[in-house]
Amino acid sequence: MTSTAVPAAVVVDGGYELAEGGRWFEGRYVYVEILSGRLFELRDGTGPVQLAGLAVPLGAVAPVSDRPDTWIAAAGTGIALLSADGTLEWLDRPEDRTPLPSRMNDGVADPAGRFWAGSMAYDATPGAGSLYRTDPDGTVVRVLDGLTIANGPAFTADGTTMYLADTAAGTILRCRIDPLSGDLSAGPETFAQLREGEGNPDGMAVDDEGCLWVAMWGAGAVRRYHPDGRLLQTLTVPAPHPTSVCLHPSDNRLFITTARHGVKNPTAASGAVLSVPVPVRGTAACSWRVRH
């Protein structure tokens, strides 16, 4: 395992309280600012453009197939379709039915066209978070519960393996997925357990070699793991709270969102979007394939 301090370029200046959910697709990088409910896009050579501003927290989005400028969103207490004019069409709000005030968190579409998103209690009560799957017909299914801060769902290219972080528990889980039904065929099993002082796993992404990249909240680092669980590399970044990682699909760059939240002496890199050179590439974000 190697530990490397990499030259990080500030792509978007700091200032976001909790940037998260970075994804590449159709030549643009899309990310959210969770607490203020804002959605941004960044194209090469241009600054960020705000696409939407919601009255509820916005955890993550994925594009909706065959519907330009429409997103499926983990927002507020549930899952909604977000149109270009900022209108939300709710599919379900399962966190309205939980005993503690809660919100949706990170989410991603899988290669089969389903959308997966986690939740958490606002006060991070242990075990109060869940993982949900939104099927192509719009049905929202609770897949796992007993999580604390469900974060960073990330899928292998064939869609048969999902990695999921429980940030507060310092745990990365691995689940085997039936690609036809979307049901868990095995797991969750512990893929990695972080020790005290190593940081907490946040947003994740799988590269074109099948390795897992993990943003390490509180550690100012990004880790890369082999599929067999070996830690291959640790990149140190100039912000204590990296929140999500995204590999450019055609360029050897890793994009990292960060947070100012909880940082006593923030710098320009705290709450920024960073870019660092890496030897591998990623894949474009998958879409939610709506079926009527």
N, C-alpha and C positions, 0 to 999 in steps of 0.2 A: 504494500500500500504506500502510495506517495502522497505527501501533503505539499501543496503548491500555492504560493501567493501569485495570483494572476492579475495582469493589467486590466482593470475593469473600466470600461467607458460608460459615462453617465449619458444614457440615451434620452431620458426625460428627467429633468431636475427634480430634486427632492421636494416634498411638500405633501405627499399623500399620507394620510393617517394610517391606512391599511390597504395598500394596493395588493392585488391577488389575482389568481385565475388567468395568467397569461397564456394565450394560444395563438398559433399561426394558422392562417388559412387564406386562400385566394390572394396571396401577396400582401397581406396585412396582419399586423400583430394586434390582438384585442385583449384588453385587460379591464378589471373593475377596481373601483375604490369601494370596498364593502360598506363601510359605515355610512357614507353619504349617498349610497345607492347610485353611483355613476358608472357608466360604461364608456370606454375610450377605445379608439383605434389609432394605430401608428403605422404609417407607410414609410418605406425607405426614403430617406431624404426629406421628410416633412415632420413637423411637430405633431403632438397628439391632438386629436379632434374628439370632442365629447359627442357620443351618439345618443345617449339617453341619461336622464336624471330622474330617479324614482323617489317616492316618498317613503320607501322601505329599504332596508339593507339589501344589497345585491351581491350574492356570493360568487356566482360564475354564470357564464352563458355558453351555449353551443349554437352553431347555425342550424336552421331548419331547412332540410333539403327541399328544393323546388319552390322555395319562398324567399326571394331575395330580400335582404335587410330585415328578416324576421328571425328571432332568436327564441330558444327555449332557455328559461332562466330559473336558477335557484335563487329565489327572492323572498324576502319577508319570512312568512311561515310556511311557504310551499313552493310549488312549481307552476310557472305561468309561461304563456307565449308573450313575447315582447315585440311589438310592431315598431316600425320606423318612426312613428310619431310619439313613441313612448307609452302607448296604451298597453296595459296588462290584461290578458285573458287567462284567468286562473283555471288550471286543470285540477288542482287539489291543494288544500292547505292543511296537511296532516299535523303540523306543529301547533295548530290551533287546538288540537285535541290532547295535548300533553299537559301534565300538571304544573310544569314550570314555564315561565316566560322563555321562549326559545326562538331561534332563527335558523334559516338555512345557511349553509357554508359553501365549501368548494364543490364543484361538480364538473363532469365531462361526459361527452358522448362516446360510446364504444364503437368498434368497427362494424357491429351488426346493426347500428342505428338506434340503440337505446340510450337514454340519458340517465346517468347516475349522479346522485348528490347526497351529501351528508348534512347533518344538523348538529346543533349544540345548544345547551342552555346558556342564556346570557351570563349567568354567574359561573359557568363551567362546572356545574354540579357533576360529580363523577357518575358515569353510567346513564346520563340523561340524553345523550345523543344517539342518532340513528343513521342508517344508510338507506336511501330510497332508490328505486329503479322506475323510470317512466318508460313504459312500453310504447311502441309505435301507434297504438290506438288511443293513447292519452291516459291510460290507467297508471296510477302511481301506486307502487307496491313497496311496503316496508320489508327490506331484505335482512337487515341486521339491526339489533338494538344493543343496549348496554355499553355503547361507546361514550366517550366524553367530548372530544372535539374531533369529529370526523372530517378528514382532510385528504386532499390530493388523490382522488381516485385516478389510477393510471393503468392503461391496458397494453398488453403485448399486441403486436401487429395482427396476430391471428384471432384476437379477442377471447382467447381461452384462459388467460390469466389476468387477474386484477390485483393490483397493489392498493392498499388503503392504509393511511396513517391515522392513528389515534394520537394526536399531538400531545395532549396533556399526559398520556400514559407513557410517552416515549417509545411507542411501539409501531412498527410497520408490519401490517398483516398481508398475507397472500391468500387469495381465493381462486379456486378453479371454477370456471364458468362454462355452463353448457351453452354453446353459441346459438343453438336453435331456440331454446326456451328462455335463456337469460338466468336460469336458476343456478344456485351454487351447487356444483357437483362435488366439491370438496373444500374443506376449510370452514372458517378462516384458521390459518396456521400462522405462527409467529415467524416472520421472515427476518426481522432484526429487532433487537431490544437495545435501546440506547441507555447508557449509564449516566448517572448524575454528572453534570458538568459538560456533557457532550452536545447539549442542545436538544431540541425537540423537532421531530420530523413534521414538515408542513407540506407544501405543494410538491408534486412529483411528476416525472415524465420518463418515458422509455425511449431509448435511442435506437438507431437503425442496426445496432449490434445486439439488441435485446437487453441492454443493461439499464438499470434504474438510477435516475438522478433525483436527489432529494434536497430540498431547501431545508436548512437546519436553523430553525427559529432560536434566537438567543445565543448562537454560536458564531455568527458571522461566517458561515461556511455552507458549501454545497458538497454533498457526498455522491459518489458513483459506486453502485454495487453491481457485482456480477450476478446473473440469475441464480447461481448456487449459493448466494448470500455473502460471498467474500467482498469485503470493502476494498475497492480498487484504487480510489483516489479521493482526496479531500481538497477542494479549492477554497481558499480563504477569500472573502469579499469584504469591501470596506463599509459594511453596514451590519449591525448586530442582528437584525431581524429580517433575513430573506424569507419570503413567503411563498413564492412559486417559481418554478423553472420551466423553460420552454426552449426546445432545440429548433433552430431554423431548419426548414425542410430542404433547403438547397444551398445553404451557406454554413460554414463551420463556426457558428456562433450560438452561445447559450444566453438567453434572455432571462433576467432575474428581476422579479418585483420585490420590493422591500417595504418596510413599515417604519413610521416614526413613533407609532404607538408604544408607550413604555420606554422610550429612549430618553435618558436624562439630558444628554448633551448631543442632540442630533447634528449631523453634518449634512453636506449637500447630497451625500449618497443615501441618507436615511429617508425613506419614503420616496425613493427614486426608482426608475427602471434602469437596470444595468445590463451591459452586454460584455461577454468575455469570450475569447477564442477557445475553441475546443476541437479535438481531432475527429469528432463524429457529427452526424446530422440526426435530425428527427423526422417526423412525418407531419403532414398537415392535419389540422384538427378534423375529427370526424363530425358528421352531421347527425341530428336527430331526424330519422326518416319517418315522418308522419304517415299514418295509414288510416284512411277513413272507413 
